[in-house]
Amino acid sequence: MHGTPRVELGLYGDDTPGVTAADLRVAAALFARTWDRVPEDRREQVLVYGSPSGVPRTLNWVAAQALHETEHHLADAADGVHVHEVEAATDGSSTERSSDRRATANIFGIEHVQLAMPRGREAEAIGFYEGVLGLRSVPKPDHLAVRGGCWFESGEVRIHLGVADAFVPASKAHPALLVRSLPELVSVLEAHGIEVRVDQPLEGFDRCYAHDPFGNRIEFMQRRVG
């Protein structure tokens, strides 16, 4: 497949706010700038993977997976809009378009947090995130499971571990997980031989840090009462 393809700009979900023509042009430009970084053997997968309405999800997490092994959106657009030619260059009004996109943003939460892990160590990940922290291991979709890694969840908390061949642990960047009882968690971590570092409280919270089996830093926070 040569050149930058024509794509349907789509986002799954029923609560997408109104999308302007400027939003679509910005989304198209974003995709065009990243398209060359999609491996040749992944391009067909990126283009054909369908949303519930049958519109290709080219600009959502499937494309992002092919680019970065992460699942953040490259751009937002309404489901079912007309086909637009994807162009790499903007027409000089990028500042105005960026302002438009900020004005129409509707971010209200975090769907999941993704951390990296070394290849072939899923059992260790399950042992820590499920066996120690008490999160539930959930199956990955078939088209993502072949890449390795693990997904975990508990209520609204979702942590995804993706395989990185050139793995480097996240020693500074980290998720901060809310817990009901910090002393109880510390006791469990230490019983498993996991080093815990108690940090200075933040306003309204007590907190500590630990590391997963791969060296990724994780913060645990308990809200103070009273």
C-alpha positions in Angstrom: 0.0 0.0 0.0 1.7 3.2 -1.2 1.1 6.8 -0.2 -1.3 8.1 2.5 -4.7 6.4 2.3 -8.1 7.9 2.2 -9.8 7.2 5.5 -13.1 7.6 7.3 -12.6 9.7 10.4 -14.5 7.9 13.1 -14.8 7.5 16.9 -16.8 4.8 18.6 -19.3 5.9 21.2 -22.6 7.6 21.4 -21.6 10.7 23.4 -19.2 12.3 21.0 -19.7 16.1 20.9 -20.2 18.0 17.7 -17.1 18.0 15.4 -16.2 20.9 13.2 -14.6 20.9 9.8 -11.4 22.3 11.5 -11.4 19.2 13.8 -11.5 16.9 10.8 -8.7 18.7 9.1 -6.5 18.6 12.2 -7.3 14.9 12.6 -6.4 14.2 9.0 -3.1 16.1 9.3 -2.2 14.2 12.5 -2.8 10.9 10.9 -0.8 11.8 7.7 2.2 12.8 9.8 2.2 9.5 11.6 1.2 7.2 8.7 4.7 6.6 7.5 5.7 5.3 10.9 3.1 2.5 10.7 5.0 -0.8 9.7 4.0 -2.0 6.3 2.7 -5.3 7.7 0.4 -3.5 10.0 -1.2 -0.9 7.7 -4.0 -3.2 6.4 -4.9 -4.1 10.0 -5.0 -0.4 10.9 -7.3 0.5 8.0 -9.8 -2.4 8.1 -10.5 -2.8 11.8 -14.1 -1.7 12.1 -16.0 0.2 14.7 -19.5 -1.1 15.8 -21.1 0.9 13.0 -18.7 -0.5 10.4 -16.6 2.7 10.0 -12.9 2.1 10.2 -11.4 3.2 13.5 -8.3 4.4 11.7 -7.6 7.3 14.1 -8.4 5.6 17.4 -6.6 3.1 19.6 -6.0 0.5 16.8 -3.8 2.9 14.9 -2.1 4.0 18.1 -1.3 0.4 18.9 0.3 -0.1 15.6 2.4 3.1 16.1 3.4 3.0 19.7 2.0 -0.1 21.5 -0.1 2.3 23.5 -3.8 2.9 23.3 -4.3 6.7 23.3 -6.3 8.3 20.6 -4.4 10.1 17.7 -7.4 12.3 17.0 -11.1 12.6 17.8 -13.8 12.7 15.2 -17.5 11.9 14.9 -18.6 8.5 13.8 -19.9 8.3 10.2 -18.7 11.5 8.7 -17.8 11.8 5.0 -14.6 10.5 3.5 -11.8 13.1 3.5 -8.5 13.1 1.6 -5.7 12.9 4.2 -3.1 15.6 3.6 0.2 15.9 5.5 0.3 19.7 5.3 -2.0 22.2 7.1 -3.1 25.4 5.3 -1.4 27.8 7.8 -4.3 28.1 10.3 -2.9 25.5 12.7 -3.0 27.9 15.6 -6.7 28.6 15.1 -7.4 24.9 14.6 -5.6 24.0 17.8 -7.7 26.6 19.7 -10.8 25.1 18.2 -9.9 21.6 19.3 -9.2 22.8 22.9 -12.5 24.6 23.0 -14.4 21.4 22.0 -12.4 18.9 24.1 -14.6 16.8 26.4 -12.1 14.8 28.5 -13.8 13.5 31.6 -11.6 10.6 32.9 -8.9 8.0 32.2 -10.0 4.8 30.6 -6.8 2.9 31.4 -3.1 3.4 32.2 -0.5 1.5 30.2 2.9 0.4 31.5 5.6 -1.5 29.6 7.0 -4.9 30.5 9.7 -7.3 29.1 8.6 -10.0 26.7 7.7 -13.4 28.1 7.2 -12.4 31.7 3.4 -12.4 31.9 3.4 -14.9 34.8 5.3 -12.4 37.0 3.0 -9.6 36.0 0.0 -11.7 37.0 1.7 -12.8 40.2 2.1 -9.1 41.3 -0.9 -7.3 39.9 -3.4 -10.0 40.7 -1.6 -12.1 43.4 -0.4 -9.1 45.4 -2.4 -6.1 44.5 -5.6 -8.0 44.1 -6.5 -6.7 40.6 -8.3 -9.1 38.3 -6.5 -10.4 35.2 -8.8 -10.0 32.1 -8.2 -11.4 28.6 -6.9 -9.1 25.9 -8.8 -9.0 22.6 -7.5 -11.7 20.2 -5.9 -9.2 17.8 -3.9 -7.7 20.7 -3.2 -10.9 22.7 -0.8 -12.1 20.1 1.6 -9.3 21.1 1.9 -10.5 24.7 1.3 -8.4 27.8 -1.5 -8.4 30.4 -4.5 -6.4 31.3 -5.8 -6.0 34.8 -8.8 -4.2 36.3 -10.7 -3.6 39.5 -13.9 -1.6 39.3 -13.1 1.5 37.3 -9.3 0.9 37.5 -7.7 -0.6 34.4 -3.9 -1.2 34.0 -2.6 -2.5 30.8 1.0 -3.9 30.5 2.3 -3.9 26.9 5.5 -5.8 25.8 8.4 -3.6 24.9 11.3 -5.4 23.3 13.7 -2.6 24.3 12.2 -2.4 27.7 13.2 0.3 30.2 11.3 0.5 33.5 9.4 3.7 34.3 11.4 4.9 37.3 9.8 8.4 37.4 6.6 8.4 35.5 4.0 6.3 37.3 0.3 5.6 38.0 -1.1 6.7 41.4 -3.6 4.2 42.7 -6.1 5.0 45.4 -6.4 2.4 48.2 -8.8 2.0 51.1 -6.2 1.1 53.7 -2.6 2.1 53.1 -1.2 0.3 56.2 -2.9 -2.9 55.1 -1.4 -2.6 51.6 2.1 -1.9 53.0 1.8 -4.9 55.2 0.9 -7.1 52.2 3.7 -5.7 50.0 6.3 -6.2 52.7 5.1 -9.8 53.4 5.9 -10.5 49.7 9.3 -9.0 50.1 8.5 -5.9 48.1 10.3 -2.7 49.3 8.0 0.1 50.2 9.0 3.8 50.4 6.7 6.0 52.4 6.7 9.6 51.0 5.7 12.9 52.5 1.9 13.3 52.5 0.2 15.4 49.8 -2.7 17.6 51.0 -5.5 15.2 51.9 -3.5 12.0 51.2 -1.0 9.6 52.8 1.1 7.8 50.2 3.9 5.4 49.4 5.8 4.0 46.5 6.7 0.5 45.4 7.9 -1.1 42.2 6.4 -4.0 40.1 8.6 -7.0 39.2 10.0 -5.1 36.2 11.0 -1.9 38.0 8.0 0.2 37.1 7.2 2.7 39.8 3.7 2.7 41.4 2.3 5.2 43.9 -0.4 4.2 46.3 -2.5 6.9 48.0 -5.1 6.8 50.8 -7.4 9.8 51.3 -7.3 11.2 54.8 -10.6 11.4 56.7 -11.4 14.5 58.7 
